[in-house]
Amino acid sequence: MELDSNKHSVFSLNYHLILVVKHRRQIFENNISNYAKEIFEYIAPNYNISLQEWNYEKDYVHIVFKAHPNSQISKFINAYKSASSRLLKKEFPQIREKLWNGYFWNQSFCLITAEGAPVEMIHEYIQTQGPKDRRRKSEKNKNNKLDL
C-alpha cells in the first residue's frame, strides 16, 4: 500500500463519492462530464484533495479521490456541488430545461471510504460503469467487479 505524508503524519485516505443529479435527470454526456471533472480538479487542491478516478452515467458521477487528514471533506463536497451547479448551468444553458426548479445536484451524496476493498478494485469497478462504448478496461482483473 502506498502511503501519503505531510510534516507530521503518514496516511492513506481514499474515498469513493457518488453524486446524483436531482430527480435522476438524464444530464451527463462526455462534454458535461469533462467540464464537471475540470471543476473538481480546480477546487480540490484548496482542500488537499486529489482526483484519482472519474466516470459517469447520465444521472450521476462516480469519483475516487485522495484526501489529507486535515481535509474538510463535507465542506469540499458542498463547495464542489455549489460551484459545479452554477458553472455547468452557465456553460451549458440547455441543461436548465431538464432540471427541476433549477436544482442540479440531489442534496444527498454517498461517500464511502475506499480502504475496505483494494483501491485498484474500486478503480476497475468505476471504469466499467456507463455505456459499453465508453468503458475502459484495466489490464488486471478484467472479470472482477465490485458489487456495491
C-alpha positions as a printed NumPy array, in Angstrom:
array([[  0.   ,   0.   ,   0.   ],
       [  1.357,   3.409,  -0.969],
       [  1.19 ,   5.976,   1.822],
       [  0.971,   9.757,   1.622],
       [  2.604,  12.019,   4.159],
       [  2.817,  15.552,   5.411],
       [  5.068,  17.133,   8.061],
       [  3.688,  15.144,  10.986],
       [  1.825,  12.104,   9.691],
       [  1.666,   9.237,   7.243],
       [ -1.732,   8.273,   5.852],
       [ -3.782,   6.693,   3.095],
       [ -7.25 ,   8.237,   2.847],
       [ -9.124,   7.167,  -0.273],
       [-12.804,   7.887,  -0.796],
       [-15.452,   6.841,  -3.311],
       [-18.014,   9.611,  -3.832],
       [-21.257,   9.267,  -5.775],
       [-23.186,  12.42 ,  -6.656],
       [-26.653,  12.105,  -8.173],
       [-28.484,  14.666, -10.29 ],
       [-31.681,  15.929,  -8.648],
       [-34.606,  13.616,  -9.507],
       [-32.162,  11.491, -11.53 ],
       [-32.49 ,  13.774, -14.558],
       [-30.504,  12.495, -17.552],
       [-27.93 ,  15.308, -17.803],
       [-24.438,  13.905, -18.239],
       [-22.701,  13.293, -21.533],
       [-18.992,  13.498, -22.385],
       [-18.609,  17.278, -22.636],
       [-20.654,  17.979, -19.487],
       [-18.818,  15.282, -17.539],
       [-15.439,  16.592, -18.694],
       [-16.323,  20.115, -17.561],
       [-17.61 ,  18.82 , -14.194],
       [-14.321,  16.93 , -13.802],
       [-12.313,  20.092, -14.601],
       [-14.236,  21.968, -11.909],
       [-13.46 ,  19.167,  -9.425],
       [ -9.752,  19.285, -10.287],
       [ -9.744,  23.088,  -9.925],
       [-11.407,  23.173,  -6.482],
       [ -9.875,  20.014,  -4.959],
       [ -6.34 ,  21.323,  -4.22 ],
       [ -7.809,  24.035,  -1.965],
       [ -8.981,  21.207,   0.32 ],
       [ -5.895,  18.948,  -0.005],
       [ -7.842,  16.568,  -2.216],
       [ -6.657,  14.927,  -5.433],
       [ -8.76 ,  13.175,  -8.053],
       [ -7.87 ,   9.536,  -8.719],
       [-10.727,   8.297, -10.909],
       [-13.822,   9.787, -12.57 ],
       [-16.686,   8.212, -14.506],
       [-20.336,   8.959, -15.071],
       [-23.746,   7.691, -16.027],
       [-26.387,  10.005, -17.45 ],
       [-27.733,  10.835, -13.972],
       [-24.758,  10.517, -11.599],
       [-20.968,  10.601, -11.279],
       [-18.509,   8.235,  -9.58 ],
       [-15.41 ,   9.854,  -8.112],
       [-12.45 ,   8.307,  -6.308],
       [-10.23 ,  10.824,  -4.568],
       [ -7.423,  11.005,  -2.038],
       [ -7.548,  13.352,   0.93 ],
       [ -5.324,  14.537,   3.769],
       [ -6.214,  14.21 ,   7.457],
       [ -6.923,  17.952,   7.564],
       [ -9.245,  17.897,   4.525],
       [-12.708,  19.194,   5.286],
       [-14.486,  16.707,   3.059],
       [-18.052,  17.792,   3.784],
       [-17.186,  21.443,   3.1  ],
       [-15.379,  20.422,  -0.074],
       [-18.351,  18.403,  -1.355],
       [-20.737,  21.283,  -0.685],
       [-18.369,  23.778,  -2.336],
       [-17.986,  21.49 ,  -5.346],
       [-21.716,  20.877,  -5.713],
       [-22.449,  24.6  ,  -5.47 ],
       [-19.731,  25.723,  -7.901],
       [-20.291,  22.927, -10.401],
       [-24.051,  23.502, -10.431],
       [-23.596,  27.202, -11.134],
       [-20.83 ,  26.781, -13.717],
       [-22.413,  23.84 , -15.554],
       [-25.713,  25.707, -15.944],
       [-23.809,  28.762, -17.176],
       [-21.678,  26.809, -19.676],
       [-24.497,  24.508, -20.847],
       [-27.746,  26.538, -20.607],
       [-29.709,  23.744, -22.308],
       [-29.485,  21.59 , -19.177],
       [-31.722,  24.045, -17.269],
       [-34.662,  22.676, -19.271],
       [-34.091,  19.198, -17.838],
       [-33.665,  20.293, -14.217],
       [-36.348,  20.509, -11.565],
       [-36.66 ,  24.119, -10.311],
       [-33.071,  24.725, -11.429],
       [-31.565,  22.345,  -8.855],
       [-28.678,  20.381, -10.318],
       [-27.492,  18.006,  -7.581],
       [-29.515,  15.938,  -5.174],
       [-28.956,  17.224,  -1.641],
       [-27.702,  13.792,  -0.543],
       [-24.493,  12.072,  -1.564],
       [-22.816,   8.729,  -0.984],
       [-19.295,   8.811,   0.447],
       [-17.518,   5.526,   1.15 ],
       [-14.036,   5.024,   2.493],
       [-12.189,   3.017,  -0.105],
       [ -9.909,   1.134,   2.254],
       [-12.242,  -1.875,   2.691],
       [-11.543,  -3.14 ,  -0.821],
       [ -8.31 ,  -2.718,  -2.737],
       [ -8.324,   0.699,  -4.366],
       [ -7.464,  -0.952,  -7.695],
       [-10.697,  -2.974,  -7.5  ],
       [-12.713,   0.197,  -6.908],
       [-10.966,   1.889,  -9.844],
       [-11.874,  -1.105, -12.018],
       [-15.489,  -1.011, -10.854],
       [-15.789,   2.684, -11.743],
       [-14.101,   2.177, -15.107],
       [-16.656,  -0.49 , -16.043],
       [-19.645,   1.767, -15.319],
       [-21.521,   3.508, -18.105],
       [-22.268,   2.579, -21.68 ],
       [-20.04 ,  -0.11 , -23.152],
       [-18.585,   2.24 , -25.774],
       [-17.128,   4.459, -23.001],
       [-15.807,   1.742, -20.72 ],
       [-12.132,   1.445, -20.054],
       [-10.771,  -1.958, -19.172],
       [ -7.764,  -2.244, -16.909],
       [ -5.022,  -4.708, -17.657],
       [ -5.635,  -6.719, -14.475],
       [ -8.728,  -8.419, -13.072],
       [-10.963,  -7.889, -16.113],
       [-13.508, -10.343, -14.744],
       [-13.617,  -8.97 , -11.173],
       [-16.342,  -6.487, -10.347],
       [-17.085,  -4.812,  -7.07 ],
       [-20.773,  -5.203,  -6.275],
       [-21.834,  -2.025,  -4.495]])
